Amino acid sequence: TAWALTFSNPPLSVVTGAGDIVRCSATEHPHLYWAVRGGGSSNVGVIVDMTFAVVVAPYAGKFYSG
């Protein structure tokens, strides 16, 4: 069985430059959420909490890394 990490749309906790801890998602503070996912400046805040979902990846043959 192969496992993979996925980042779809989990909420994130971000410490902003003002020192506020903000929970953001696609519906909550969407502009900040878009920016911390790589859609804007890299200096928007520090992610302090993120949720990943582990899902079974479909078999795609042998894969070697390294």
C-alpha positions as a Markdown table, in Angstrom:
| # | Residue | x | y | z |
|---|---|---|---|---|
| 1 | Thr | 0.0 | 0.0 | 0.0 |
| 2 | Ala | 1.3 | 3.4 | -0.9 |
| 3 | Trp | 0.5 | 6.5 | 1.1 |
| 4 | Ala | 0.5 | 10.1 | 0.1 |
| 5 | Leu | 0.0 | 13.5 | 1.8 |
| 6 | Thr | -2.5 | 15.9 | 0.3 |
| 7 | Phe | -3.1 | 19.5 | 0.9 |
| 8 | Ser | -6.5 | 20.3 | -0.4 |
| 9 | Asn | -8.3 | 23.0 | 1.6 |
| 10 | Pro | -7.6 | 22.5 | 5.3 |
| 11 | Pro | -7.8 | 25.5 | 7.6 |
| 12 | Leu | -4.5 | 27.1 | 8.7 |
| 13 | Ser | -3.5 | 29.1 | 11.8 |
| 14 | Val | -1.3 | 32.0 | 10.9 |
| 15 | Val | 0.6 | 34.5 | 13.1 |
| 16 | Thr | 0.4 | 37.8 | 11.2 |
| 17 | Gly | 3.0 | 40.6 | 11.2 |
| 18 | Ala | 0.9 | 42.4 | 13.8 |
| 19 | Gly | 1.2 | 39.4 | 16.2 |
| 20 | Asp | -2.5 | 38.2 | 15.8 |
| 21 | Ile | -3.2 | 34.5 | 15.5 |
| 22 | Val | -5.7 | 34.2 | 12.6 |
| 23 | Arg | -7.5 | 31.0 | 11.5 |
| 24 | Cys | -7.9 | 31.1 | 7.7 |
| 25 | Ser | -9.4 | 28.9 | 5.1 |
| 26 | Ala | -11.1 | 29.2 | 1.7 |
| 27 | Thr | -14.1 | 30.8 | 3.4 |
| 28 | Glu | -12.4 | 32.5 | 6.4 |
| 29 | His | -9.9 | 35.2 | 5.5 |
| 30 | Pro | -9.6 | 33.9 | 2.0 |
| 31 | His | -7.1 | 36.5 | 0.9 |
| 32 | Leu | -4.6 | 35.5 | 3.6 |
| 33 | Tyr | -5.3 | 31.8 | 2.8 |
| 34 | Trp | -4.5 | 32.4 | -0.8 |
| 35 | Ala | -1.3 | 34.3 | 0.1 |
| 36 | Val | 0.2 | 31.8 | 2.5 |
| 37 | Arg | -0.5 | 29.0 | -0.1 |
| 38 | Gly | 1.9 | 30.7 | -2.5 |
| 39 | Gly | -0.3 | 33.1 | -4.3 |
| 40 | Gly | 1.3 | 36.3 | -3.0 |
| 41 | Ser | 4.2 | 37.6 | -1.0 |
| 42 | Ser | 6.1 | 35.1 | 1.1 |
| 43 | Asn | 6.1 | 37.6 | 4.1 |
| 44 | Val | 2.5 | 37.4 | 5.1 |
| 45 | Gly | 2.8 | 35.5 | 8.3 |
| 46 | Val | 4.0 | 32.3 | 10.0 |
| 47 | Ile | 1.9 | 29.1 | 9.7 |
| 48 | Val | 1.7 | 27.6 | 13.2 |
| 49 | Asp | -1.0 | 25.0 | 12.6 |
| 50 | Met | -1.9 | 23.0 | 9.5 |
| 51 | Thr | -3.9 | 19.8 | 9.0 |
| 52 | Phe | -2.9 | 17.1 | 6.5 |
| 53 | Ala | -5.0 | 14.2 | 5.3 |
| 54 | Val | -3.3 | 10.9 | 4.6 |
| 55 | Val | -4.9 | 9.0 | 1.7 |
| 56 | Val | -4.1 | 5.8 | 0.0 |
| 57 | Ala | -2.5 | 6.5 | -3.3 |
| 58 | Pro | -3.5 | 4.5 | -6.4 |
| 59 | Tyr | -0.8 | 2.0 | -7.6 |
| 60 | Ala | 1.1 | 3.6 | -10.5 |
| 61 | Gly | 3.9 | 1.1 | -10.9 |
| 62 | Lys | 7.3 | 1.2 | -9.3 |
| 63 | Phe | 8.7 | 4.6 | -8.3 |
| 64 | Tyr | 12.3 | 5.1 | -7.1 |
| 65 | Ser | 13.6 | 8.2 | -5.5 |
| 66 | Gly | 17.1 | 9.1 | -4.6 |
